[in-house]
Amino acid sequence: MMSPKDKPLVWLHGEVKTPPFSKAARLDVGYLLRELQKGTVLSLPHSRPMPQIGARCHELRVVDEGVTWRIVYRTDSDAVVIADVFAKKTPQTPKAVLNAARRRLREYDDA
C-alpha cells in the first residue's frame, strides 16, 4: 500500500509486463520501483547512475531468463520518472536509447 509520502511513478515510455518479462523479473522490478517511490537510494548491482542522460538519472538493472532489462529513470522531488524500458543486448547503452530518454525527459520538463 502506498503511503501519502511515496512518490508516484510517471511513465513516459515503456512498460513492465509478463511477457516479455518473466514473472520473477516483473516482481523484482516492482520491488525496486516501490523502494524508489519510498525514497530509497539504490546502488549497484540494482541501479547505476546515468549522468550522460541528465542529473538524477539512473538505470535499474534486472537480469531475467536470458535477457538483461534496463529501466531508465530519474528521481525528482515529486515523482520517479520512467524514461525508457529496454532489453540490454550490447555492453554499452545504445545512443538511440540515450537520445530518446533525454528527449522524453526534456519534453516532460517543458510540459
Phi and psi restraints in degrees (range 20) as a CNS / XPLOR table:
assign (resid 1 and name C) (resid 2 and name N)
       (resid 2 and name CA) (resid 2 and name C) 1.0 -77.2 20.0 2
assign (resid 2 and name N) (resid 2 and name CA)
       (resid 2 and name C) (resid 3 and name N) 1.0 140.7 20.0 2
assign (resid 2 and name C) (resid 3 and name N)
       (resid 3 and name CA) (resid 3 and name C) 1.0 -89.3 20.0 2
assign (resid 3 and name N) (resid 3 and name CA)
       (resid 3 and name C) (resid 4 and name N) 1.0 152.8 20.0 2
assign (resid 3 and name C) (resid 4 and name N)
       (resid 4 and name CA) (resid 4 and name C) 1.0 -59.0 20.0 2
assign (resid 4 and name N) (resid 4 and name CA)
       (resid 4 and name C) (resid 5 and name N) 1.0 -20.6 20.0 2
assign (resid 4 and name C) (resid 5 and name N)
       (resid 5 and name CA) (resid 5 and name C) 1.0 -80.7 20.0 2
assign (resid 5 and name N) (resid 5 and name CA)
       (resid 5 and name C) (resid 6 and name N) 1.0 -17.3 20.0 2
assign (resid 5 and name C) (resid 6 and name N)
       (resid 6 and name CA) (resid 6 and name C) 1.0 -69.9 20.0 2
assign (resid 6 and name N) (resid 6 and name CA)
       (resid 6 and name C) (resid 7 and name N) 1.0 143.8 20.0 2
assign (resid 6 and name C) (resid 7 and name N)
       (resid 7 and name CA) (resid 7 and name C) 1.0 -81.6 20.0 2
assign (resid 7 and name N) (resid 7 and name CA)
       (resid 7 and name C) (resid 8 and name N) 1.0 139.8 20.0 2
assign (resid 7 and name C) (resid 8 and name N)
       (resid 8 and name CA) (resid 8 and name C) 1.0 -74.0 20.0 2
assign (resid 8 and name N) (resid 8 and name CA)
       (resid 8 and name C) (resid 9 and name N) 1.0 160.1 20.0 2
assign (resid 8 and name C) (resid 9 and name N)
       (resid 9 and name CA) (resid 9 and name C) 1.0 -92.9 20.0 2
assign (resid 9 and name N) (resid 9 and name CA)
       (resid 9 and name C) (resid 10 and name N) 1.0 133.0 20.0 2
assign (resid 9 and name C) (resid 10 and name N)
       (resid 10 and name CA) (resid 10 and name C) 1.0 -114.3 20.0 2
assign (resid 10 and name N) (resid 10 and name CA)
       (resid 10 and name C) (resid 11 and name N) 1.0 113.1 20.0 2
assign (resid 10 and name C) (resid 11 and name N)
       (resid 11 and name CA) (resid 11 and name C) 1.0 -93.8 20.0 2
assign (resid 11 and name N) (resid 11 and name CA)
       (resid 11 and name C) (resid 12 and name N) 1.0 110.3 20.0 2
assign (resid 11 and name C) (resid 12 and name N)
       (resid 12 and name CA) (resid 12 and name C) 1.0 -88.6 20.0 2
assign (resid 12 and name N) (resid 12 and name CA)
       (resid 12 and name C) (resid 13 and name N) 1.0 -29.3 20.0 2
assign (resid 12 and name C) (resid 13 and name N)
       (resid 13 and name CA) (resid 13 and name C) 1.0 -163.0 20.0 2
assign (resid 13 and name N) (resid 13 and name CA)
       (resid 13 and name C) (resid 14 and name N) 1.0 145.1 20.0 2
assign (resid 13 and name C) (resid 14 and name N)
       (resid 14 and name CA) (resid 14 and name C) 1.0 87.7 20.0 2
assign (resid 14 and name N) (resid 14 and name CA)
       (resid 14 and name C) (resid 15 and name N) 1.0 169.7 20.0 2
assign (resid 14 and name C) (resid 15 and name N)
       (resid 15 and name CA) (resid 15 and name C) 1.0 -155.9 20.0 2
assign (resid 15 and name N) (resid 15 and name CA)
       (resid 15 and name C) (resid 16 and name N) 1.0 162.7 20.0 2
assign (resid 15 and name C) (resid 16 and name N)
       (resid 16 and name CA) (resid 16 and name C) 1.0 -120.6 20.0 2
assign (resid 16 and name N) (resid 16 and name CA)
       (resid 16 and name C) (resid 17 and name N) 1.0 106.1 20.0 2
assign (resid 16 and name C) (resid 17 and name N)
       (resid 17 and name CA) (resid 17 and name C) 1.0 -146.6 20.0 2
assign (resid 17 and name N) (resid 17 and name CA)
       (resid 17 and name C) (resid 18 and name N) 1.0 163.8 20.0 2
assign (resid 17 and name C) (resid 18 and name N)
       (resid 18 and name CA) (resid 18 and name C) 1.0 -109.8 20.0 2
assign (resid 18 and name N) (resid 18 and name CA)
       (resid 18 and name C) (resid 19 and name N) 1.0 125.0 20.0 2
assign (resid 18 and name C) (resid 19 and name N)
       (resid 19 and name CA) (resid 19 and name C) 1.0 -73.9 20.0 2
assign (resid 19 and name N) (resid 19 and name CA)
       (resid 19 and name C) (resid 20 and name N) 1.0 169.8 20.0 2
assign (resid 19 and name C) (resid 20 and name N)
       (resid 20 and name CA) (resid 20 and name C) 1.0 -85.4 20.0 2
assign (resid 20 and name N) (resid 20 and name CA)
       (resid 20 and name C) (resid 21 and name N) 1.0 -18.6 20.0 2
assign (resid 20 and name C) (resid 21 and name N)
       (resid 21 and name CA) (resid 21 and name C) 1.0 -70.6 20.0 2
assign (resid 21 and name N) (resid 21 and name CA)
       (resid 21 and name C) (resid 22 and name N) 1.0 143.5 20.0 2
assign (resid 21 and name C) (resid 22 and name N)
       (resid 22 and name CA) (resid 22 and name C) 1.0 -71.3 20.0 2
assign (resid 22 and name N) (resid 22 and name CA)
       (resid 22 and name C) (resid 23 and name N) 1.0 162.9 20.0 2
assign (resid 22 and name C) (resid 23 and name N)
       (resid 23 and name CA) (resid 23 and name C) 1.0 -59.1 20.0 2
assign (resid 23 and name N) (resid 23 and name CA)
       (resid 23 and name C) (resid 24 and name N) 1.0 -41.7 20.0 2
assign (resid 23 and name C) (resid 24 and name N)
       (resid 24 and name CA) (resid 24 and name C) 1.0 -62.8 20.0 2
assign (resid 24 and name N) (resid 24 and name CA)
       (resid 24 and name C) (resid 25 and name N) 1.0 -43.9 20.0 2
assign (resid 24 and name C) (resid 25 and name N)
       (resid 25 and name CA) (resid 25 and name C) 1.0 -66.3 20.0 2
assign (resid 25 and name N) (resid 25 and name CA)
       (resid 25 and name C) (resid 26 and name N) 1.0 -39.8 20.0 2
assign (resid 25 and name C) (resid 26 and name N)
       (resid 26 and name CA) (resid 26 and name C) 1.0 -62.1 20.0 2
assign (resid 26 and name N) (resid 26 and name CA)
       (resid 26 and name C) (resid 27 and name N) 1.0 -40.8 20.0 2
assign (resid 26 and name C) (resid 27 and name N)
       (resid 27 and name CA) (resid 27 and name C) 1.0 -65.8 20.0 2
assign (resid 27 and name N) (resid 27 and name CA)
       (resid 27 and name C) (resid 28 and name N) 1.0 -40.7 20.0 2
assign (resid 27 and name C) (resid 28 and name N)
       (resid 28 and name CA) (resid 28 and name C) 1.0 -59.7 20.0 2
assign (resid 28 and name N) (resid 28 and name CA)
       (resid 28 and name C) (resid 29 and name N) 1.0 -47.1 20.0 2
assign (resid 28 and name C) (resid 29 and name N)
       (resid 29 and name CA) (resid 29 and name C) 1.0 -61.8 20.0 2
assign (resid 29 and name N) (resid 29 and name CA)
       (resid 29 and name C) (resid 30 and name N) 1.0 -43.6 20.0 2
assign (resid 29 and name C) (resid 30 and name N)
       (resid 30 and name CA) (resid 30 and name C) 1.0 -58.7 20.0 2
assign (resid 30 and name N) (resid 30 and name CA)
       (resid 30 and name C) (resid 31 and name N) 1.0 -43.8 20.0 2
assign (resid 30 and name C) (resid 31 and name N)
       (resid 31 and name CA) (resid 31 and name C) 1.0 -62.2 20.0 2
assign (resid 31 and name N) (resid 31 and name CA)
       (resid 31 and name C) (resid 32 and name N) 1.0 -47.2 20.0 2
assign (resid 31 and name C) (resid 32 and name N)
       (resid 32 and name CA) (resid 32 and name C) 1.0 -64.1 20.0 2
assign (resid 32 and name N) (resid 32 and name CA)
       (resid 32 and name C) (resid 33 and name N) 1.0 -40.9 20.0 2
assign (resid 32 and name C) (resid 33 and name N)
       (resid 33 and name CA) (resid 33 and name C) 1.0 -64.9 20.0 2
assign (resid 33 and name N) (resid 33 and name CA)
       (resid 33 and name C) (resid 34 and name N) 1.0 -38.1 20.0 2
assign (resid 33 and name C) (resid 34 and name N)
       (resid 34 and name CA) (resid 34 and name C) 1.0 -62.5 20.0 2
assign (resid 34 and name N) (resid 34 and name CA)
       (resid 34 and name C) (resid 35 and name N) 1.0 -40.2 20.0 2
assign (resid 34 and name C) (resid 35 and name N)
       (resid 35 and name CA) (resid 35 and name C) 1.0 -61.3 20.0 2
assign (resid 35 and name N) (resid 35 and name CA)
       (resid 35 and name C) (resid 36 and name N) 1.0 -42.6 20.0 2
assign (resid 35 and name C) (resid 36 and name N)
       (resid 36 and name CA) (resid 36 and name C) 1.0 -62.6 20.0 2
assign (resid 36 and name N) (resid 36 and name CA)
       (resid 36 and name C) (resid 37 and name N) 1.0 -41.0 20.0 2
assign (resid 36 and name C) (resid 37 and name N)
       (resid 37 and name CA) (resid 37 and name C) 1.0 -61.1 20.0 2
assign (resid 37 and name N) (resid 37 and name CA)
       (resid 37 and name C) (resid 38 and name N) 1.0 -33.7 20.0 2
assign (resid 37 and name C) (resid 38 and name N)
       (resid 38 and name CA) (resid 38 and name C) 1.0 -77.0 20.0 2
assign (resid 38 and name N) (resid 38 and name CA)
       (resid 38 and name C) (resid 39 and name N) 1.0 -10.3 20.0 2
assign (resid 38 and name C) (resid 39 and name N)
       (resid 39 and name CA) (resid 39 and name C) 1.0 99.2 20.0 2
assign (resid 39 and name N) (resid 39 and name CA)
       (resid 39 and name C) (resid 40 and name N) 1.0 5.1 20.0 2
assign (resid 39 and name C) (resid 40 and name N)
       (resid 40 and name CA) (resid 40 and name C) 1.0 -67.1 20.0 2
assign (resid 40 and name N) (resid 40 and name CA)
       (resid 40 and name C) (resid 41 and name N) 1.0 134.7 20.0 2
assign (resid 40 and name C) (resid 41 and name N)
       (resid 41 and name CA) (resid 41 and name C) 1.0 -92.2 20.0 2
assign (resid 41 and name N) (resid 41 and name CA)
       (resid 41 and name C) (resid 42 and name N) 1.0 115.7 20.0 2
assign (resid 41 and name C) (resid 42 and name N)
       (resid 42 and name CA) (resid 42 and name C) 1.0 -92.2 20.0 2
assign (resid 42 and name N) (resid 42 and name CA)
       (resid 42 and name C) (resid 43 and name N) 1.0 150.7 20.0 2
assign (resid 42 and name C) (resid 43 and name N)
       (resid 43 and name CA) (resid 43 and name C) 1.0 -135.5 20.0 2
assign (resid 43 and name N) (resid 43 and name CA)
       (resid 43 and name C) (resid 44 and name N) 1.0 -175.8 20.0 2
assign (resid 43 and name C) (resid 44 and name N)
       (resid 44 and name CA) (resid 44 and name C) 1.0 -58.2 20.0 2
assign (resid 44 and name N) (resid 44 and name CA)
       (resid 44 and name C) (resid 45 and name N) 1.0 142.0 20.0 2
assign (resid 44 and name C) (resid 45 and name N)
       (resid 45 and name CA) (resid 45 and name C) 1.0 -89.0 20.0 2
assign (resid 45 and name N) (resid 45 and name CA)
       (resid 45 and name C) (resid 46 and name N) 1.0 -2.0 20.0 2
assign (resid 45 and name C) (resid 46 and name N)
       (resid 46 and name CA) (resid 46 and name C) 1.0 -83.0 20.0 2
assign (resid 46 and name N) (resid 46 and name CA)
       (resid 46 and name C) (resid 47 and name N) 1.0 -33.4 20.0 2
assign (resid 46 and name C) (resid 47 and name N)
       (resid 47 and name CA) (resid 47 and name C) 1.0 -142.4 20.0 2
assign (resid 47 and name N) (resid 47 and name CA)
       (resid 47 and name C) (resid 48 and name N) 1.0 142.7 20.0 2
assign (resid 47 and name C) (resid 48 and name N)
       (resid 48 and name CA) (resid 48 and name C) 1.0 -130.9 20.0 2
assign (resid 48 and name N) (resid 48 and name CA)
       (resid 48 and name C) (resid 49 and name N) 1.0 135.3 20.0 2
assign (resid 48 and name C) (resid 49 and name N)
       (resid 49 and name CA) (resid 49 and name C) 1.0 -62.1 20.0 2
assign (resid 49 and name N) (resid 49 and name CA)
       (resid 49 and name C) (resid 50 and name N) 1.0 146.0 20.0 2
assign (resid 49 and name C) (resid 50 and name N)
       (resid 50 and name CA) (resid 50 and name C) 1.0 -128.8 20.0 2
assign (resid 50 and name N) (resid 50 and name CA)
       (resid 50 and name C) (resid 51 and name N) 1.0 66.7 20.0 2
assign (resid 50 and name C) (resid 51 and name N)
       (resid 51 and name CA) (resid 51 and name C) 1.0 -63.1 20.0 2
assign (resid 51 and name N) (resid 51 and name CA)
       (resid 51 and name C) (resid 52 and name N) 1.0 -20.7 20.0 2
assign (resid 51 and name C) (resid 52 and name N)
       (resid 52 and name CA) (resid 52 and name C) 1.0 -68.3 20.0 2
assign (resid 52 and name N) (resid 52 and name CA)
       (resid 52 and name C) (resid 53 and name N) 1.0 -15.8 20.0 2
assign (resid 52 and name C) (resid 53 and name N)
       (resid 53 and name CA) (resid 53 and name C) 1.0 -90.7 20.0 2
assign (resid 53 and name N) (resid 53 and name CA)
       (resid 53 and name C) (resid 54 and name N) 1.0 -44.9 20.0 2
assign (resid 53 and name C) (resid 54 and name N)
       (resid 54 and name CA) (resid 54 and name C) 1.0 165.7 20.0 2
assign (resid 54 and name N) (resid 54 and name CA)
       (resid 54 and name C) (resid 55 and name N) 1.0 177.1 20.0 2
assign (resid 54 and name C) (resid 55 and name N)
       (resid 55 and name CA) (resid 55 and name C) 1.0 -63.6 20.0 2
assign (resid 55 and name N) (resid 55 and name CA)
       (resid 55 and name C) (resid 56 and name N) 1.0 141.4 20.0 2
assign (resid 55 and name C) (resid 56 and name N)
       (resid 56 and name CA) (resid 56 and name C) 1.0 63.6 20.0 2
assign (resid 56 and name N) (resid 56 and name CA)
       (resid 56 and name C) (resid 57 and name N) 1.0 17.1 20.0 2
assign (resid 56 and name C) (resid 57 and name N)
       (resid 57 and name CA) (resid 57 and name C) 1.0 -94.1 20.0 2
assign (resid 57 and name N) (resid 57 and name CA)
       (resid 57 and name C) (resid 58 and name N) 1.0 141.9 20.0 2
assign (resid 57 and name C) (resid 58 and name N)
       (resid 58 and name CA) (resid 58 and name C) 1.0 -146.1 20.0 2
assign (resid 58 and name N) (resid 58 and name CA)
       (resid 58 and name C) (resid 59 and name N) 1.0 171.6 20.0 2
assign (resid 58 and name C) (resid 59 and name N)
       (resid 59 and name CA) (resid 59 and name C) 1.0 -128.4 20.0 2
assign (resid 59 and name N) (resid 59 and name CA)
       (resid 59 and name C) (resid 60 and name N) 1.0 130.7 20.0 2
assign (resid 59 and name C) (resid 60 and name N)
       (resid 60 and name CA) (resid 60 and name C) 1.0 -76.6 20.0 2
assign (resid 60 and name N) (resid 60 and name CA)
       (resid 60 and name C) (resid 61 and name N) 1.0 142.6 20.0 2
assign (resid 60 and name C) (resid 61 and name N)
       (resid 61 and name CA) (resid 61 and name C) 1.0 -120.7 20.0 2
assign (resid 61 and name N) (resid 61 and name CA)
       (resid 61 and name C) (resid 62 and name N) 1.0 116.5 20.0 2
assign (resid 61 and name C) (resid 62 and name N)
       (resid 62 and name CA) (resid 62 and name C) 1.0 -128.4 20.0 2
assign (resid 62 and name N) (resid 62 and name CA)
       (resid 62 and name C) (resid 63 and name N) 1.0 119.5 20.0 2
assign (resid 62 and name C) (resid 63 and name N)
       (resid 63 and name CA) (resid 63 and name C) 1.0 -89.6 20.0 2
assign (resid 63 and name N) (resid 63 and name CA)
       (resid 63 and name C) (resid 64 and name N) 1.0 125.7 20.0 2
assign (resid 63 and name C) (resid 64 and name N)
       (resid 64 and name CA) (resid 64 and name C) 1.0 -116.4 20.0 2
assign (resid 64 and name N) (resid 64 and name CA)
       (resid 64 and name C) (resid 65 and name N) 1.0 -171.1 20.0 2
assign (resid 64 and name C) (resid 65 and name N)
       (resid 65 and name CA) (resid 65 and name C) 1.0 -69.4 20.0 2
assign (resid 65 and name N) (resid 65 and name CA)
       (resid 65 and name C) (resid 66 and name N) 1.0 90.3 20.0 2
assign (resid 65 and name C) (resid 66 and name N)
       (resid 66 and name CA) (resid 66 and name C) 1.0 79.9 20.0 2
assign (resid 66 and name N) (resid 66 and name CA)
       (resid 66 and name C) (resid 67 and name N) 1.0 3.2 20.0 2
assign (resid 66 and name C) (resid 67 and name N)
       (resid 67 and name CA) (resid 67 and name C) 1.0 -135.1 20.0 2
assign (resid 67 and name N) (resid 67 and name CA)
       (resid 67 and name C) (resid 68 and name N) 1.0 141.2 20.0 2
assign (resid 67 and name C) (resid 68 and name N)
       (resid 68 and name CA) (resid 68 and name C) 1.0 -109.0 20.0 2
assign (resid 68 and name N) (resid 68 and name CA)
       (resid 68 and name C) (resid 69 and name N) 1.0 118.5 20.0 2
assign (resid 68 and name C) (resid 69 and name N)
       (resid 69 and name CA) (resid 69 and name C) 1.0 -93.3 20.0 2
assign (resid 69 and name N) (resid 69 and name CA)
       (resid 69 and name C) (resid 70 and name N) 1.0 147.3 20.0 2
assign (resid 69 and name C) (resid 70 and name N)
       (resid 70 and name CA) (resid 70 and name C) 1.0 -127.6 20.0 2
assign (resid 70 and name N) (resid 70 and name CA)
       (resid 70 and name C) (resid 71 and name N) 1.0 138.9 20.0 2
assign (resid 70 and name C) (resid 71 and name N)
       (resid 71 and name CA) (resid 71 and name C) 1.0 -126.0 20.0 2
assign (resid 71 and name N) (resid 71 and name CA)
       (resid 71 and name C) (resid 72 and name N) 1.0 111.9 20.0 2
assign (resid 71 and name C) (resid 72 and name N)
       (resid 72 and name CA) (resid 72 and name C) 1.0 -83.8 20.0 2
assign (resid 72 and name N) (resid 72 and name CA)
       (resid 72 and name C) (resid 73 and name N) 1.0 125.9 20.0 2
assign (resid 72 and name C) (resid 73 and name N)
       (resid 73 and name CA) (resid 73 and name C) 1.0 -142.1 20.0 2
assign (resid 73 and name N) (resid 73 and name CA)
       (resid 73 and name C) (resid 74 and name N) 1.0 161.7 20.0 2
assign (resid 73 and name C) (resid 74 and name N)
       (resid 74 and name CA) (resid 74 and name C) 1.0 -130.6 20.0 2
assign (resid 74 and name N) (resid 74 and name CA)
       (resid 74 and name C) (resid 75 and name N) 1.0 137.7 20.0 2
assign (resid 74 and name C) (resid 75 and name N)
       (resid 75 and name CA) (resid 75 and name C) 1.0 -95.6 20.0 2
assign (resid 75 and name N) (resid 75 and name CA)
       (resid 75 and name C) (resid 76 and name N) 1.0 110.9 20.0 2
assign (resid 75 and name C) (resid 76 and name N)
       (resid 76 and name CA) (resid 76 and name C) 1.0 -98.3 20.0 2
assign (resid 76 and name N) (resid 76 and name CA)
       (resid 76 and name C) (resid 77 and name N) 1.0 170.2 20.0 2
assign (resid 76 and name C) (resid 77 and name N)
       (resid 77 and name CA) (resid 77 and name C) 1.0 -66.9 20.0 2
assign (resid 77 and name N) (resid 77 and name CA)
       (resid 77 and name C) (resid 78 and name N) 1.0 -25.7 20.0 2
assign (resid 77 and name C) (resid 78 and name N)
       (resid 78 and name CA) (resid 78 and name C) 1.0 -115.1 20.0 2
assign (resid 78 and name N) (resid 78 and name CA)
       (resid 78 and name C) (resid 79 and name N) 1.0 -1.8 20.0 2
assign (resid 78 and name C) (resid 79 and name N)
       (resid 79 and name CA) (resid 79 and name C) 1.0 -166.0 20.0 2
assign (resid 79 and name N) (resid 79 and name CA)
       (resid 79 and name C) (resid 80 and name N) 1.0 163.9 20.0 2
assign (resid 79 and name C) (resid 80 and name N)
       (resid 80 and name CA) (resid 80 and name C) 1.0 -106.9 20.0 2
assign (resid 80 and name N) (resid 80 and name CA)
       (resid 80 and name C) (resid 81 and name N) 1.0 116.5 20.0 2
assign (resid 80 and name C) (resid 81 and name N)
       (resid 81 and name CA) (resid 81 and name C) 1.0 -101.1 20.0 2
assign (resid 81 and name N) (resid 81 and name CA)
       (resid 81 and name C) (resid 82 and name N) 1.0 120.0 20.0 2
assign (resid 81 and name C) (resid 82 and name N)
       (resid 82 and name CA) (resid 82 and name C) 1.0 -93.8 20.0 2
assign (resid 82 and name N) (resid 82 and name CA)
       (resid 82 and name C) (resid 83 and name N) 1.0 116.8 20.0 2
assign (resid 82 and name C) (resid 83 and name N)
       (resid 83 and name CA) (resid 83 and name C) 1.0 -97.1 20.0 2
assign (resid 83 and name N) (resid 83 and name CA)
       (resid 83 and name C) (resid 84 and name N) 1.0 -25.7 20.0 2
assign (resid 83 and name C) (resid 84 and name N)
       (resid 84 and name CA) (resid 84 and name C) 1.0 -165.9 20.0 2
assign (resid 84 and name N) (resid 84 and name CA)
       (resid 84 and name C) (resid 85 and name N) 1.0 153.5 20.0 2
assign (resid 84 and name C) (resid 85 and name N)
       (resid 85 and name CA) (resid 85 and name C) 1.0 -134.2 20.0 2
assign (resid 85 and name N) (resid 85 and name CA)
       (resid 85 and name C) (resid 86 and name N) 1.0 124.8 20.0 2
assign (resid 85 and name C) (resid 86 and name N)
       (resid 86 and name CA) (resid 86 and name C) 1.0 -153.4 20.0 2
assign (resid 86 and name N) (resid 86 and name CA)
       (resid 86 and name C) (resid 87 and name N) 1.0 159.5 20.0 2
assign (resid 86 and name C) (resid 87 and name N)
       (resid 87 and name CA) (resid 87 and name C) 1.0 -86.9 20.0 2
assign (resid 87 and name N) (resid 87 and name CA)
       (resid 87 and name C) (resid 88 and name N) 1.0 124.8 20.0 2
assign (resid 87 and name C) (resid 88 and name N)
       (resid 88 and name CA) (resid 88 and name C) 1.0 -84.4 20.0 2
assign (resid 88 and name N) (resid 88 and name CA)
       (resid 88 and name C) (resid 89 and name N) 1.0 120.0 20.0 2
assign (resid 88 and name C) (resid 89 and name N)
       (resid 89 and name CA) (resid 89 and name C) 1.0 -119.4 20.0 2
assign (resid 89 and name N) (resid 89 and name CA)
       (resid 89 and name C) (resid 90 and name N) 1.0 -7.8 20.0 2
assign (resid 89 and name C) (resid 90 and name N)
       (resid 90 and name CA) (resid 90 and name C) 1.0 -130.4 20.0 2
assign (resid 90 and name N) (resid 90 and name CA)
       (resid 90 and name C) (resid 91 and name N) 1.0 159.9 20.0 2
assign (resid 90 and name C) (resid 91 and name N)
       (resid 91 and name CA) (resid 91 and name C) 1.0 -60.7 20.0 2
assign (resid 91 and name N) (resid 91 and name CA)
       (resid 91 and name C) (resid 92 and name N) 1.0 -34.8 20.0 2
assign (resid 91 and name C) (resid 92 and name N)
       (resid 92 and name CA) (resid 92 and name C) 1.0 -103.7 20.0 2
assign (resid 92 and name N) (resid 92 and name CA)
       (resid 92 and name C) (resid 93 and name N) 1.0 147.4 20.0 2
assign (resid 92 and name C) (resid 93 and name N)
       (resid 93 and name CA) (resid 93 and name C) 1.0 -66.2 20.0 2
assign (resid 93 and name N) (resid 93 and name CA)
       (resid 93 and name C) (resid 94 and name N) 1.0 128.0 20.0 2
assign (resid 93 and name C) (resid 94 and name N)
       (resid 94 and name CA) (resid 94 and name C) 1.0 -57.9 20.0 2
assign (resid 94 and name N) (resid 94 and name CA)
       (resid 94 and name C) (resid 95 and name N) 1.0 141.4 20.0 2
assign (resid 94 and name C) (resid 95 and name N)
       (resid 95 and name CA) (resid 95 and name C) 1.0 -57.7 20.0 2
assign (resid 95 and name N) (resid 95 and name CA)
       (resid 95 and name C) (resid 96 and name N) 1.0 -35.6 20.0 2
assign (resid 95 and name C) (resid 96 and name N)
       (resid 96 and name CA) (resid 96 and name C) 1.0 -61.6 20.0 2
assign (resid 96 and name N) (resid 96 and name CA)
       (resid 96 and name C) (resid 97 and name N) 1.0 -37.9 20.0 2
assign (resid 96 and name C) (resid 97 and name N)
       (resid 97 and name CA) (resid 97 and name C) 1.0 -67.6 20.0 2
assign (resid 97 and name N) (resid 97 and name CA)
       (resid 97 and name C) (resid 98 and name N) 1.0 -45.1 20.0 2
assign (resid 97 and name C) (resid 98 and name N)
       (resid 98 and name CA) (resid 98 and name C) 1.0 -59.9 20.0 2
assign (resid 98 and name N) (resid 98 and name CA)
       (resid 98 and name C) (resid 99 and name N) 1.0 -47.4 20.0 2
assign (resid 98 and name C) (resid 99 and name N)
       (resid 99 and name CA) (resid 99 and name C) 1.0 -64.6 20.0 2
assign (resid 99 and name N) (resid 99 and name CA)
       (resid 99 and name C) (resid 100 and name N) 1.0 -42.5 20.0 2
assign (resid 99 and name C) (resid 100 and name N)
       (resid 100 and name CA) (resid 100 and name C) 1.0 -64.6 20.0 2
assign (resid 100 and name N) (resid 100 and name CA)
       (resid 100 and name C) (resid 101 and name N) 1.0 -41.6 20.0 2
assign (resid 100 and name C) (resid 101 and name N)
       (resid 101 and name CA) (resid 101 and name C) 1.0 -63.9 20.0 2
assign (resid 101 and name N) (resid 101 and name CA)
       (resid 101 and name C) (resid 102 and name N) 1.0 -43.6 20.0 2
assign (resid 101 and name C) (resid 102 and name N)
       (resid 102 and name CA) (resid 102 and name C) 1.0 -59.1 20.0 2
assign (resid 102 and name N) (resid 102 and name CA)
       (resid 102 and name C) (resid 103 and name N) 1.0 -46.6 20.0 2
assign (resid 102 and name C) (resid 103 and name N)
       (resid 103 and name CA) (resid 103 and name C) 1.0 -63.1 20.0 2
assign (resid 103 and name N) (resid 103 and name CA)
       (resid 103 and name C) (resid 104 and name N) 1.0 -46.4 20.0 2
assign (resid 103 and name C) (resid 104 and name N)
       (resid 104 and name CA) (resid 104 and name C) 1.0 -61.3 20.0 2
assign (resid 104 and name N) (resid 104 and name CA)
       (resid 104 and name C) (resid 105 and name N) 1.0 -42.5 20.0 2
assign (resid 104 and name C) (resid 105 and name N)
       (resid 105 and name CA) (resid 105 and name C) 1.0 -67.7 20.0 2
assign (resid 105 and name N) (resid 105 and name CA)
       (resid 105 and name C) (resid 106 and name N) 1.0 -38.4 20.0 2
assign (resid 105 and name C) (resid 106 and name N)
       (resid 106 and name CA) (resid 106 and name C) 1.0 -63.8 20.0 2
assign (resid 106 and name N) (resid 106 and name CA)
       (resid 106 and name C) (resid 107 and name N) 1.0 -44.3 20.0 2
assign (resid 106 and name C) (resid 107 and name N)
       (resid 107 and name CA) (resid 107 and name C) 1.0 -63.5 20.0 2
assign (resid 107 and name N) (resid 107 and name CA)
       (resid 107 and name C) (resid 108 and name N) 1.0 -39.7 20.0 2
assign (resid 107 and name C) (resid 108 and name N)
       (resid 108 and name CA) (resid 108 and name C) 1.0 -62.1 20.0 2
assign (resid 108 and name N) (resid 108 and name CA)
       (resid 108 and name C) (resid 109 and name N) 1.0 -44.6 20.0 2
assign (resid 108 and name C) (resid 109 and name N)
       (resid 109 and name CA) (resid 109 and name C) 1.0 -65.8 20.0 2
assign (resid 109 and name N) (resid 109 and name CA)
       (resid 109 and name C) (resid 110 and name N) 1.0 -33.9 20.0 2
assign (resid 109 and name C) (resid 110 and name N)
       (resid 110 and name CA) (resid 110 and name C) 1.0 -78.1 20.0 2
assign (resid 110 and name N) (resid 110 and name CA)
       (resid 110 and name C) (resid 111 and name N) 1.0 -19.9 20.0 2
